[in-house]
Amino acid sequence: MDTREYLEDVSSIIKKIPVEKIEEMIALLTQAYRNDNTVFLFGNGGSAATASHMVCDLGKGTVVNGEKRFKVISLSDSIPLMTAYANDYDYQYIFSEQLKNLVRKNDIAFGLSGSGNSPNVLNAFKTARENGAKTVGLTGYEGGKMKDLCDLSIIVPSNNMQKIEDLHLIICHVIFSRIRDSLKS
């Protein structure tokens, strides 16, 4: 596949993204902001990078002078904590164990998994639900096991991991931009 074909394929996938679900995610995250709930983001590999990026966008990019700030944390960022849980428990618990210390009722656990089958993401959703938090996620393929653990999920209709990750970042930027604009108006 050449460069143009890659970009044209990404463009065709964008047109299939369920916009109404993006709007629901924007509303849910905005409600969390207004209610002083915390949003926890997490994922592996490229999804970890997107989670960190989204935390930066929401945590810094939504700051309006004199207004409260978004409570947002990336569970993918503490390498010492993740490796300690991976070593002492198992890698599949690196996010759920962190949530046990932090998550409260009505917080949001926001997971990213291209396949929708990452055990550590699935366990984090289970822990979040056990503690009364809402679960949202971005995935691809057919949604994997994750789609059944999410209160709201967006499944990128692709079987190509790189294109799924491309679209996850675009969706995160749409969500962030819309929230930022609403807070500044």
C-alpha positions as CSV (number, residue, x, y, z in Angstrom):
1,M,0.0,0.0,0.0
2,D,1.5,3.3,-1.0
3,T,1.1,6.6,1.0
4,R,-2.0,7.9,-0.9
5,E,-3.8,4.5,-0.5
6,Y,-3.0,4.5,3.3
7,L,-4.4,8.1,3.7
8,E,-7.4,7.3,1.5
9,D,-8.2,4.2,3.6
10,V,-7.9,6.3,6.9
11,S,-10.2,8.8,5.3
12,S,-12.8,6.2,4.4
13,I,-12.7,4.8,8.0
14,I,-13.2,8.3,9.5
15,K,-16.5,8.5,7.6
16,K,-17.7,5.4,9.3
17,I,-17.0,6.6,12.9
18,P,-20.3,6.9,14.9
19,V,-20.4,10.7,15.5
20,E,-23.3,10.3,18.0
21,K,-21.1,8.2,20.2
22,I,-18.4,10.8,20.2
23,E,-21.0,13.3,21.2
24,E,-22.1,11.0,24.1
25,M,-18.4,10.8,25.2
26,I,-18.1,14.5,25.1
27,A,-21.2,14.9,27.3
28,L,-20.1,12.2,29.7
29,L,-16.6,13.7,30.2
30,T,-18.1,17.2,30.5
31,Q,-20.4,16.0,33.2
32,A,-17.5,14.4,35.0
33,Y,-15.7,17.8,34.9
34,R,-18.7,19.7,36.2
35,N,-19.3,17.1,39.0
36,D,-15.6,17.1,40.1
37,N,-15.2,13.4,39.1
38,T,-11.8,12.1,38.0
39,V,-11.2,10.6,34.6
40,F,-8.6,7.8,34.5
41,L,-7.0,6.9,31.1
42,F,-5.0,3.8,30.3
43,G,-3.7,1.6,27.5
44,N,-0.7,-0.3,26.3
45,G,1.9,0.6,23.7
46,G,0.6,3.2,21.3
47,S,-2.7,3.3,23.3
48,A,-0.6,4.3,26.4
49,A,0.9,7.2,24.4
50,T,-2.6,8.3,23.3
51,A,-3.9,8.0,26.9
52,S,-1.0,10.2,28.1
53,H,-1.6,12.7,25.3
54,M,-5.3,12.9,26.1
55,V,-4.5,13.5,29.8
56,C,-2.2,16.4,28.7
57,D,-4.9,17.8,26.5
58,L,-7.7,17.6,29.1
59,G,-5.5,18.5,32.1
60,K,-3.7,21.5,30.5
61,G,-5.6,22.4,27.4
62,T,-8.9,23.0,29.0
63,V,-7.6,25.4,31.6
64,V,-9.7,28.6,31.7
65,N,-8.5,31.4,33.9
66,G,-10.1,31.3,37.3
67,E,-12.1,28.1,36.6
68,K,-11.6,24.7,38.1
69,R,-9.4,22.2,36.3
70,F,-10.2,18.9,34.8
71,K,-9.3,16.0,37.2
72,V,-7.6,13.6,34.8
73,I,-4.9,10.9,35.4
74,S,-3.0,8.5,33.1
75,L,-2.5,5.1,34.7
76,S,0.0,4.4,31.9
77,D,2.6,6.9,33.1
78,S,4.1,5.6,36.3
79,I,6.6,3.1,35.2
80,P,7.8,2.3,38.8
81,L,4.2,1.6,39.9
82,M,3.3,-0.4,36.8
83,T,6.4,-2.6,37.0
84,A,5.9,-3.1,40.8
85,Y,2.4,-4.4,40.2
86,A,3.5,-6.5,37.2
87,N,6.3,-8.0,39.3
88,D,4.4,-8.6,42.5
89,Y,1.0,-9.5,41.1
90,D,0.9,-9.9,37.3
91,Y,0.9,-7.5,34.3
92,Q,-2.8,-8.0,33.8
93,Y,-3.4,-6.0,37.1
94,I,-1.2,-2.9,36.5
95,F,-4.2,-0.7,36.0
96,S,-6.8,-2.3,38.2
97,E,-4.5,-2.2,41.2
98,Q,-3.9,1.5,40.7
99,L,-7.6,2.1,40.4
100,K,-8.2,0.4,43.7
101,N,-6.4,3.2,45.4
102,L,-8.1,6.0,43.5
103,V,-11.4,5.3,41.8
104,R,-14.7,6.6,43.3
105,K,-18.3,6.3,42.4
106,N,-19.2,8.2,39.1
107,D,-15.5,8.6,38.1
108,I,-14.7,7.5,34.6
109,A,-12.3,4.7,33.6
110,F,-11.4,5.5,29.9
111,G,-9.5,2.6,28.3
112,L,-7.9,2.3,24.9
113,S,-7.2,-1.0,23.3
114,G,-6.9,-1.6,19.6
115,S,-7.9,-5.2,20.0
116,G,-10.3,-4.7,22.8
117,N,-8.8,-7.8,24.5
118,S,-5.9,-6.5,26.6
119,P,-6.3,-8.3,30.0
120,N,-5.0,-5.3,32.0
121,V,-7.5,-3.0,30.4
122,L,-10.4,-5.5,30.9
123,N,-9.4,-5.9,34.6
124,A,-9.3,-2.1,35.0
125,F,-12.9,-1.9,33.7
126,K,-14.0,-4.6,36.1
127,T,-12.5,-2.8,39.1
128,A,-14.0,0.5,37.9
129,R,-17.5,-1.0,37.7
130,E,-17.1,-2.7,41.1
131,N,-16.5,0.7,42.5
132,G,-19.4,2.5,40.8
133,A,-17.3,4.2,38.1
134,K,-18.5,4.6,34.5
135,T,-16.5,2.8,31.8
136,V,-15.7,4.2,28.4
137,G,-13.3,3.0,25.7
138,L,-11.9,3.2,22.3
139,T,-11.2,0.0,20.4
140,G,-11.1,-1.5,17.0
141,Y,-11.6,-4.8,15.1
142,E,-15.0,-6.0,16.4
143,G,-14.6,-4.5,19.9
144,G,-13.2,-7.5,21.6
145,K,-14.3,-8.4,25.2
146,M,-14.0,-4.7,26.0
147,K,-17.2,-3.7,24.3
148,D,-19.2,-5.7,26.9
149,L,-17.4,-4.0,29.8
150,C,-17.9,-0.5,28.6
151,D,-20.9,1.7,29.3
152,L,-19.9,3.6,26.2
153,S,-17.5,2.5,23.5
154,I,-16.4,3.6,20.1
155,I,-15.2,0.8,17.8
156,V,-13.1,1.9,14.9
157,P,-14.2,-0.2,12.0
158,S,-10.8,-1.5,10.9
159,N,-8.6,-4.6,11.3
160,N,-5.4,-2.6,11.0
161,M,-3.8,-1.7,14.3
162,Q,-2.0,1.4,13.0
163,K,-5.1,2.8,11.4
164,I,-7.1,2.1,14.6
165,E,-4.5,4.0,16.6
166,D,-4.6,6.8,14.1
167,L,-8.3,7.1,14.6
168,H,-8.1,6.9,18.3
169,L,-5.9,9.9,18.5
170,I,-8.2,11.8,16.1
171,I,-11.3,10.9,18.2
172,C,-9.4,12.0,21.3
173,H,-8.6,15.3,19.7
174,V,-12.2,15.9,18.6
175,I,-13.4,15.2,22.2
176,F,-10.8,17.5,23.7
177,S,-11.4,20.3,21.2
178,R,-15.1,20.2,21.7
179,I,-14.8,20.2,25.5
180,R,-12.2,23.0,25.5
181,D,-14.4,25.1,23.3
182,S,-17.4,24.6,25.5
183,L,-15.5,25.5,28.6
184,K,-14.1,28.7,27.0
185,S,-17.5,30.0,25.8
